[in-house]
Each structure stands twice: as C-alpha cells, then as structure tokens.
Amino acid sequence: MMGSNGWAGSPIDTAMWKKMGLTFGRGPVGPGQPNGPSDIMRVDKTENDNNVDLGPLILHNNRNGIRTLLLLAYTALWNASVRGDSKSAPVDVKPWERYVEAVVSKYSKPPYNVRFFQIWNEAAGKLSGGSPQASFWHGVTKTGIRDPDKGPYEQAMQDYVEKIHIPAARIIRRHGAYVVYGGWPDQGGLETYIQWLEYKSPKYNERMLDCVDYLDTHYLWINAFDDLYDRYIKRGPARGLWQTEIGDRYMIDTHYLPTYFFQFAVWALDRNWDNRDKYVSMVYHWEGVESFRLTRRGPPQAFNVSGQSLIVLNQTVGGVLSRFPQKLDFSPDASGSALRSDDQIVIQVEALPGWHTVNVPGLAAPASGKPSVQVVDAISGSIQRTADVTMKWDSNALNVRFNTPTRVNGQGGKGTPKHLAYIVVRP
C-alpha cells in the first residue's frame, strides 16, 4: 500500500525504505527522441533530467521487494502543437506511440517484468474546469501559441483521450501490463474527473474509463474515495484506486502521513482489499532539503519526523491486516479508528492532553485471559508508562483508559495541537 515518488538508488536508501515500509517507486522514462524523429529512440534514463540509468534501478527494486511504476510523459518539443511546450498535444501521434511502445516492450519483459505504466501526469486544470495550477495538459491552439486569457480549450478532453491516453493504453495492454491513470489532482474537482473518465471518443468508440485499470488521484483525503469506489471499483471496470502523489507540504502536519495511511488501510479493509495492488498511495517526495520530507539529504542522510512516523507505523502495524468491525466509543476530545494486525488490536487515537477512555462493546475477552495493553507514541515510537493506561473487560466490552501527555506530538497542523498514539491490545 505504501510507496514513494523517486527511487531507492543505493543500499542505504533501500534500508531506509524498508524501515519505513515503502514498497513502490515511481519515476519517468526518457529521453525518447529529444531532437527529432531521426534520433535513436532511447528509454534508458530516469529522473527529471534523464541523468540516471533506469535499468539497474528496476533490477535493484526487484531484488529488494520494491515494485516499479513507470511514468510515460511528455511530448517531444519538436512534435509539440504549442511551440516549446512539452505539455501540449503532439502534432503527430505516431512518435508518441513509438515512445510508449519502446518503453513498455522493453520493461514489461524479463529481466525487468514491470507491470504498471502510468499515462501522463495531471492532465487536468483550467482546461477541464479546475485550477490553472493543476494543468499538465495544454492541448493545442490554432496559432501554436498558448493564450491563457482566452479561457478553456474546448477540445482538451477529446484531444487528450484520442491523442494520448487511448493510444498508449492499447500498447500497454497489448504487452499484458496494466494502465494507471495519470493522477487527477485535487484542484481539478472529482465531478470533472468523472466527466473525463466517462467521455466516449467518437474516433475509438471507447470511454477513457474503458482504457484504465487503476484510477489515480493526487492529494485527496480518504473520504473523497467513496464515490469513485462505488462507481468504478466495487463492481468494476477498474481494478483499484491509487494516489501516486500524497503529502508534500501537507507533511508539515506531523500527524498527516501516519493518520492518512492508517485510515486508508481501515478504508481498504472495509472495501474488499483482495489484491495487494488494489490500493496504493505514494509519498511525494521521500527525500529533500525541506524538513517535512521523509528523509533529509546527506551526508549523512537521516530520517525527518515524517519518516520516523512511518517507521513507527510499520513496526506497530506490520502484520497481516484484517478488519475490526466493532464500534469505538471515545470520551470527549478523543477520536480514532482500529484494525487488526495479526492477533493484535491496534487503535490509532488522536486526543488532547488528559485522561480519556475508549469503549468497545460486543468484543469478547481473549481466551488466554491474560491480555496486555500498551500506548505507543505514533511519532517517536516511545511506549507510555504502564501507570498511564488501564484495561478491563466487562460483559463482552473492552474498556481502555489512557492518559495523553501534556506535551503533545502534533505540530504544523490546523487547530489545537493534539497527540497521536496507538493503543495496542495483545491477547
């Protein structure tokens, strides 16, 4: 379920990824044919500047249990409808198809065996009714010069579906791989996303949705997924729901990532999580110079607060996950959700300082008669004093009373700072 943009390019990187529980990487492929149609087609590089060898990275991923998502993008400048704009439509679709064919035919086969290919990135924005900042798709203009003051480009949807998405999807599926939608951004609006997905191309007599295996959004919270699940995943046609970019500056809130992933797992367990690739989210970006990234660049490279929170999550909820169907009844100023990890009950709780309770009616005491409880700080991983938590079972109801410390671990979020912890009940 947990991944990141970028790659674990060294043994040190890989060890850090494993500690945080990251098992999926995402990056672009290039350079294609950068100077003209007579160039040799090259798809051996990655990263934004195409300065890193891709093949060894994928093989390194495979050896270390990290799966790979390859991003197919963008238009070669010499083939761009808008002069100098790689986010505009190709003049000729054939070079785009040659690029996609070169990538997928190479990396879907041994020894790489990549199964997932993403078409474009955030083809949304003002052209589709959303914010202009979201647009990585500029379509075409009659003059070849983009004029943002002239309003939405009326054929943007049709051109994207017919010039980019369906041609690429057909190639990907022909090689037995899966199509990941190009990441619908939070600014674009889900109503517009649905409009694009259900747009039917007169040229191909297909909806874009018919050529998508995994829906993909960016920077949405879990409650936004319900409609997409009910429409497209519960009974198909899509295989699953991904977010290939989450986090970024949202990670200034130290509770953001552990709360997001825990709640995403609870959500997925309630919605037939029957395949490991059905629900995936990827942090943007796993390393950098900003203090909110998972790690800070070295030397030496080290974990930031957000990265440490994923280590704690991975250590605390690292077993086989299953639903926890019982209702949680919290006292005021506390809230949370729960799941099972192996034979443990794990309750993630956010609370203000002071004593609180959580009651779980309809839960029988374990047969061993010797259950134990701990409260784990969700950021540092430290375990609270035994005097700060008590547990008892009364008439098939679990009651846990716990004390939230005065010095809470919440910082950077909105509202009154709170403390995030895991109540772990073992049989």
C-alpha positions as CSV (number, residue, x, y, z in Angstrom):
1,M,0.0,0.0,0.0
2,M,2.9,2.4,0.8
3,G,5.2,3.9,-1.8
4,S,7.1,7.0,-2.9
5,N,8.0,9.1,-5.9
6,G,11.6,8.6,-6.7
7,W,13.9,5.6,-6.3
8,A,15.9,3.8,-3.6
9,G,19.1,4.1,-5.6
10,S,21.6,2.7,-3.1
11,P,21.8,0.1,-0.4
12,I,21.5,2.8,2.3
13,D,18.4,4.2,0.5
14,T,16.9,0.7,0.3
15,A,17.5,0.1,4.0
16,M,15.7,3.4,4.8
17,W,12.7,2.4,2.6
18,K,12.4,-0.9,4.3
19,K,12.3,0.7,7.7
20,M,9.5,3.0,6.6
21,G,7.6,0.2,4.9
22,L,7.8,1.7,1.3
23,T,7.4,-1.0,-1.4
24,F,6.5,1.0,-4.5
25,G,8.6,3.5,-6.5
26,R,7.5,5.9,-9.3
27,G,9.6,7.8,-11.9
28,P,9.7,8.9,-15.6
29,V,11.3,7.3,-18.6
30,G,13.4,9.1,-21.2
31,P,14.8,10.8,-23.1
32,G,12.9,9.3,-26.1
33,Q,13.7,11.2,-29.2
34,P,14.6,14.7,-27.9
35,N,15.9,16.3,-31.1
36,G,13.8,14.9,-33.9
37,P,12.3,11.8,-35.5
38,S,15.7,10.7,-36.8
39,D,17.1,10.3,-33.3
40,I,17.7,6.8,-31.9
41,M,14.8,6.0,-29.5
42,R,16.3,6.0,-26.0
43,V,14.4,4.9,-23.0
44,D,17.2,4.0,-20.7
45,K,17.2,7.0,-18.3
46,T,15.0,8.3,-15.5
47,E,14.7,11.3,-13.0
48,N,13.5,14.7,-14.3
49,D,16.8,15.5,-16.0
50,N,17.1,12.0,-17.5
51,N,20.5,11.6,-15.8
52,V,20.1,8.3,-14.0
53,D,20.3,4.8,-15.6
54,L,16.8,3.2,-15.3
55,G,17.6,-0.5,-15.9
56,P,19.8,-1.1,-12.9
57,L,17.3,0.8,-10.7
58,I,14.5,-1.5,-11.7
59,L,16.6,-4.6,-11.2
60,H,17.7,-3.2,-7.8
61,N,14.0,-2.7,-6.9
62,N,13.1,-6.3,-7.9
63,R,15.9,-7.7,-5.8
64,N,14.6,-5.8,-2.7
65,G,10.9,-6.3,-3.0
66,I,10.1,-2.8,-4.4
67,R,7.7,-2.6,-7.2
68,T,8.0,-0.1,-10.1
69,L,5.6,2.3,-11.7
70,L,6.9,4.0,-14.9
71,L,5.6,7.3,-15.9
72,L,5.1,7.8,-19.7
73,A,5.4,11.6,-20.5
74,Y,5.6,14.1,-22.2
75,T,5.5,15.4,-25.8
76,A,8.9,15.9,-27.6
77,L,9.3,19.6,-28.2
78,W,9.9,19.1,-31.9
79,N,6.5,17.4,-32.1
80,A,4.6,19.8,-29.9
81,S,1.5,21.6,-31.1
82,V,2.3,24.6,-28.9
83,R,5.9,25.8,-29.7
84,G,8.3,25.0,-26.9
85,D,5.5,23.3,-24.7
86,S,6.1,19.7,-23.8
87,K,2.7,19.6,-22.1
88,S,0.8,20.3,-25.3
89,A,-0.6,17.8,-27.7
90,P,1.6,16.1,-30.3
91,V,1.3,17.2,-33.8
92,D,1.7,13.6,-34.9
93,V,0.6,10.8,-32.6
94,K,2.9,8.2,-34.2
95,P,6.1,9.5,-32.4
96,W,4.2,9.3,-29.1
97,E,3.1,5.7,-29.8
98,R,6.7,4.8,-30.8
99,Y,8.0,6.1,-27.4
100,V,5.3,4.2,-25.5
101,E,6.0,1.0,-27.4
102,A,9.7,1.3,-26.8
103,V,9.2,1.7,-23.0
104,V,6.6,-0.9,-22.5
105,S,8.1,-3.6,-24.8
106,K,11.4,-3.3,-23.0
107,Y,10.4,-3.1,-19.4
108,S,7.4,-5.3,-19.3
109,K,9.7,-8.3,-20.3
110,P,12.3,-10.1,-18.3
111,P,14.5,-9.3,-16.5
112,Y,12.5,-6.2,-15.6
113,N,9.0,-7.5,-15.5
114,V,7.3,-4.1,-14.8
115,R,3.6,-4.5,-14.6
116,F,2.4,-0.9,-14.2
117,F,2.7,2.1,-16.6
118,Q,1.2,5.5,-15.9
119,I,0.0,7.6,-18.8
120,W,0.9,11.3,-18.5
121,N,0.6,13.3,-15.3
122,E,-2.3,15.5,-14.0
123,A,-4.0,16.1,-17.3
124,A,-6.4,18.5,-15.7
125,G,-6.6,22.1,-14.7
126,K,-8.3,25.1,-16.1
127,L,-8.8,23.4,-19.4
128,S,-11.1,20.9,-17.7
129,G,-12.8,23.2,-15.2
130,G,-10.2,23.2,-12.5
131,S,-7.5,25.5,-11.2
132,P,-4.8,26.6,-13.8
133,Q,-2.0,25.4,-11.4
134,A,-3.2,21.8,-11.9
135,S,-2.7,21.7,-15.6
136,F,-0.1,19.4,-17.2
137,W,-2.1,19.2,-20.4
138,H,-2.3,22.3,-22.6
139,G,-3.9,20.8,-25.7
140,V,-3.4,22.7,-29.0
141,T,-4.2,26.1,-30.4
142,K,-4.7,27.3,-34.0
143,T,-1.8,29.7,-33.8
144,G,0.6,27.4,-32.0
145,I,0.9,29.9,-29.2
146,R,-0.9,29.3,-25.9
147,D,-3.0,32.2,-24.6
148,P,-4.3,31.5,-21.1
149,D,-6.6,34.5,-21.2
150,K,-8.8,33.0,-23.9
151,G,-10.5,30.6,-21.5
152,P,-10.8,26.8,-21.6
153,Y,-9.7,25.0,-24.6
154,E,-12.9,23.3,-25.8
155,Q,-11.4,20.2,-27.3
156,A,-8.9,19.5,-24.5
157,M,-10.8,16.4,-23.3
158,Q,-11.2,14.9,-26.7
159,D,-7.6,15.6,-27.8
160,Y,-6.1,14.1,-24.6
161,V,-8.2,10.9,-24.8
162,E,-7.6,10.4,-28.6
163,K,-4.0,11.6,-28.9
164,I,-2.5,10.4,-25.6
165,H,-4.5,8.1,-23.4
166,I,-6.2,5.5,-25.6
167,P,-3.2,5.0,-28.0
168,A,-0.9,4.5,-25.0
169,A,-3.4,2.3,-23.1
170,R,-3.8,-0.1,-26.1
171,I,0.0,-0.6,-26.3
172,I,0.3,-1.2,-22.6
173,R,-2.4,-3.8,-22.6
174,R,-1.1,-5.4,-25.7
175,H,2.0,-6.3,-23.7
176,G,0.0,-7.7,-20.8
177,A,0.6,-4.8,-18.4
178,Y,-1.7,-2.5,-16.5
179,V,-2.8,1.1,-17.2
180,V,-2.6,3.6,-14.3
181,Y,-4.4,6.8,-14.9
182,G,-2.2,9.9,-14.9
183,G,-3.1,11.3,-11.5
184,W,-6.1,13.6,-11.2
185,P,-5.1,16.5,-8.9
186,D,-7.1,17.8,-6.0
187,Q,-7.7,21.2,-7.7
188,G,-9.4,19.5,-10.7
189,G,-12.6,18.5,-9.0
190,L,-13.9,14.9,-8.9
191,E,-17.0,15.9,-10.9
192,T,-14.7,16.9,-13.8
193,Y,-12.6,13.7,-13.3
194,I,-15.7,11.6,-13.7
195,Q,-16.7,13.6,-16.8
196,W,-13.3,12.8,-18.3
197,L,-13.4,9.1,-17.4
198,E,-16.8,8.7,-18.9
199,Y,-16.1,10.7,-22.1
200,K,-16.6,8.4,-25.1
201,S,-14.3,9.0,-28.1
202,P,-16.2,9.1,-31.4
203,K,-12.9,8.0,-33.1
204,Y,-12.4,4.9,-31.0
205,N,-15.9,4.3,-29.7
206,E,-14.5,3.8,-26.2
207,R,-14.6,5.7,-23.0
208,M,-11.3,6.7,-21.4
209,L,-12.5,4.6,-18.4
210,D,-12.6,1.5,-20.6
211,C,-8.8,2.0,-21.0
212,V,-7.9,2.4,-17.3
213,D,-7.0,-0.4,-14.9
214,Y,-6.2,1.7,-11.8
215,L,-7.8,5.0,-11.1
216,D,-5.4,7.6,-9.8
217,T,-5.8,10.9,-7.9
218,H,-3.4,13.3,-6.2
219,Y,-3.5,14.9,-2.7
220,L,-7.1,13.9,-1.8
221,W,-8.2,12.7,1.7
222,I,-9.7,9.2,2.1
223,N,-13.3,10.4,2.3
224,A,-13.1,11.6,-1.3
225,F,-12.7,8.0,-2.5
226,D,-16.1,6.7,-1.7
227,D,-17.8,7.8,-4.9
228,L,-15.0,6.6,-7.1
229,Y,-15.1,3.2,-5.3
230,D,-18.9,2.9,-5.6
231,R,-19.0,3.9,-9.3
232,Y,-15.9,2.1,-10.7
233,I,-14.3,-0.4,-8.3
234,K,-17.0,-2.1,-6.3
235,R,-18.3,-3.9,-9.4
236,G,-15.6,-2.8,-11.9
237,P,-14.5,-1.9,-14.5
238,A,-11.4,-0.5,-12.7
239,R,-9.2,-2.9,-10.7
240,G,-8.2,-0.5,-7.9
241,L,-7.7,3.0,-6.6
242,W,-4.3,4.7,-6.3
243,Q,-2.8,8.0,-5.3
244,T,0.6,8.4,-6.9
245,E,1.2,11.7,-5.1
246,I,0.3,12.5,-1.5
247,G,2.0,14.5,1.2
248,D,4.3,17.2,0.0
249,R,3.7,20.3,2.2
250,Y,0.8,18.6,3.9
251,M,3.5,16.7,5.8
252,I,4.3,19.9,7.8
253,D,1.5,18.4,9.9
254,T,3.3,15.6,11.7
255,H,0.1,13.6,12.0
256,Y,-0.7,13.7,8.3
257,L,1.1,10.6,7.0
258,P,0.5,8.1,9.8
259,T,-3.1,9.2,10.0
260,Y,-3.5,9.0,6.2
261,F,-2.0,5.5,5.8
262,F,-3.8,4.1,8.9
263,Q,-7.2,5.4,7.8
264,F,-6.5,4.3,4.2
265,A,-5.9,0.8,5.4
266,V,-9.1,0.8,7.5
267,W,-11.0,2.1,4.5
268,A,-9.5,-0.5,2.2
269,L,-10.2,-3.4,4.6
270,D,-13.9,-2.4,4.5
271,R,-13.8,-2.4,0.7
272,N,-12.7,-5.9,-0.4
273,W,-9.0,-5.4,-0.3
274,D,-8.4,-8.7,-2.1
275,N,-5.3,-7.9,-4.0
276,R,-2.0,-6.3,-2.8
277,D,-2.0,-3.8,-5.7
278,K,-5.7,-2.7,-5.4
279,Y,-5.0,0.2,-3.1
280,V,-1.7,2.1,-3.3
281,S,-0.5,5.6,-2.2
282,M,2.9,7.2,-2.9
283,V,4.5,10.0,-0.9
284,Y,5.8,13.0,-2.8
285,H,8.9,13.1,-2.3
286,W,10.8,10.7,0.0
287,E,13.9,12.9,0.4
288,G,14.9,16.5,0.1
289,V,16.2,19.6,1.8
290,E,12.8,20.6,3.4
291,S,12.3,19.4,7.0
292,F,8.9,17.9,6.2
293,R,10.3,15.3,3.8
294,L,10.6,11.7,4.9
295,T,14.4,12.0,5.0
296,R,16.9,14.8,4.7
297,R,19.7,14.6,2.2
298,G,23.2,13.9,3.4
299,P,25.8,13.2,4.0
300,P,24.7,11.7,6.3
301,Q,21.2,11.0,5.2
302,A,18.8,10.8,8.1
303,F,15.1,10.5,8.9
304,N,12.9,13.5,9.5
305,V,9.8,13.5,11.7
306,S,7.5,12.3,8.9
307,G,9.9,9.4,8.1
308,Q,10.1,8.4,11.7
309,S,6.3,8.3,11.9
310,L,6.3,5.7,9.1
311,I,8.9,3.6,10.9
312,V,6.6,3.5,13.9
313,L,3.6,2.7,11.8
314,N,5.5,-0.1,10.1
315,Q,6.7,-1.5,13.3
316,T,3.3,-1.3,15.1
317,V,1.0,-2.4,12.3
318,G,3.4,-4.6,10.4
319,G,1.4,-7.9,10.5
320,V,-1.3,-9.4,8.4
321,L,-4.1,-6.8,8.5
322,S,-7.8,-7.5,8.9
323,R,-11.0,-5.6,9.7
324,F,-12.0,-4.6,13.2
325,P,-15.8,-4.4,12.8
326,Q,-16.7,-3.3,16.4
327,K,-17.7,0.3,17.1
328,L,-15.3,2.5,19.0
329,D,-16.9,4.8,21.7
330,F,-14.4,7.6,22.7
331,S,-14.8,10.1,25.5
332,P,-14.8,13.8,24.5
333,D,-11.7,15.3,22.9
334,A,-10.5,11.9,21.6
335,S,-11.2,10.1,18.3
336,G,-9.7,7.3,16.2
337,S,-10.1,4.1,14.2
338,A,-9.0,0.5,14.6
339,L,-7.8,-2.6,12.7
340,R,-6.2,-6.0,13.5
341,S,-2.6,-6.7,12.8
342,D,-2.0,-10.4,13.2
343,D,-3.7,-11.2,16.5
344,Q,-3.4,-7.7,17.9
345,I,-6.0,-4.9,18.0
346,V,-4.4,-1.6,17.1
347,I,-6.4,1.6,17.8
348,Q,-5.0,4.8,16.4
349,V,-6.2,7.7,18.6
350,E,-5.8,11.5,18.5
351,A,-6.5,13.3,21.7
352,L,-6.0,16.4,23.8
353,P,-3.9,16.2,27.0
354,G,-5.5,14.4,29.9
355,W,-7.3,11.2,30.7
356,H,-9.6,9.6,28.1
357,T,-11.5,6.4,27.5
358,V,-12.4,4.2,24.6
359,N,-15.1,1.5,25.0
360,V,-15.5,-1.3,22.5
361,P,-18.9,-3.1,23.1
362,G,-19.5,-6.5,21.6
363,L,-15.9,-7.7,21.9
364,A,-15.3,-10.9,23.9
365,A,-12.2,-11.1,26.1
366,P,-9.4,-13.3,24.7
367,A,-9.4,-17.0,25.7
368,S,-6.0,-16.7,27.2
369,G,-7.3,-14.5,30.0
370,K,-4.1,-12.6,30.1
371,P,-4.4,-9.7,27.6
372,S,-2.0,-6.8,27.7
373,V,-2.2,-3.2,26.5
374,Q,0.4,-0.6,25.5
375,V,0.2,3.0,24.3
376,V,2.8,3.8,21.6
377,D,3.7,7.4,20.6
378,A,2.9,7.5,16.9
379,I,5.8,9.8,16.1
380,S,8.7,8.8,18.3
381,G,7.7,5.1,19.0
382,S,8.2,5.5,22.7
383,I,5.9,3.5,25.0
384,Q,4.0,5.3,27.7
385,R,4.3,4.4,31.3
386,T,2.1,1.5,32.4
387,A,0.6,3.8,35.0
388,D,-0.9,5.9,32.1
389,V,-3.1,3.1,30.7
390,T,-5.5,0.6,32.2
391,M,-7.7,-2.1,30.5
392,K,-10.6,-4.2,31.6
393,W,-13.3,-6.4,30.0
394,D,-16.9,-6.1,31.3
395,S,-19.8,-8.2,29.8
396,N,-18.1,-8.6,26.4
397,A,-17.0,-5.0,26.3
398,L,-13.4,-3.7,26.2
399,N,-12.7,-0.5,28.2
400,V,-9.3,1.2,27.9
401,R,-8.5,4.3,30.0
402,F,-5.4,6.2,28.9
403,N,-3.6,9.4,29.8
404,T,-2.4,11.7,27.0
405,P,0.7,13.6,27.9
406,T,0.8,17.4,28.3
407,R,3.5,17.7,25.7
408,V,1.7,16.5,22.6
409,N,3.4,15.4,19.4
410,G,1.2,17.3,17.0
411,Q,2.8,20.2,15.2
412,G,2.2,22.1,12.0
413,G,-1.5,21.1,11.6
414,K,-4.6,23.2,11.8
415,G,-6.5,23.8,15.1
416,T,-5.4,22.9,18.6
417,P,-2.3,20.6,18.7
418,K,-3.2,17.0,19.7
419,H,-1.3,13.8,20.5
420,L,-1.3,10.8,18.1
421,A,-0.8,7.3,19.5
422,Y,-1.5,3.6,19.0
423,I,-3.3,1.6,21.7
424,V,-2.1,-1.9,21.1
425,V,-4.1,-4.7,22.8
426,R,-2.4,-8.2,22.7
427,P,-4.1,-11.4,23.6
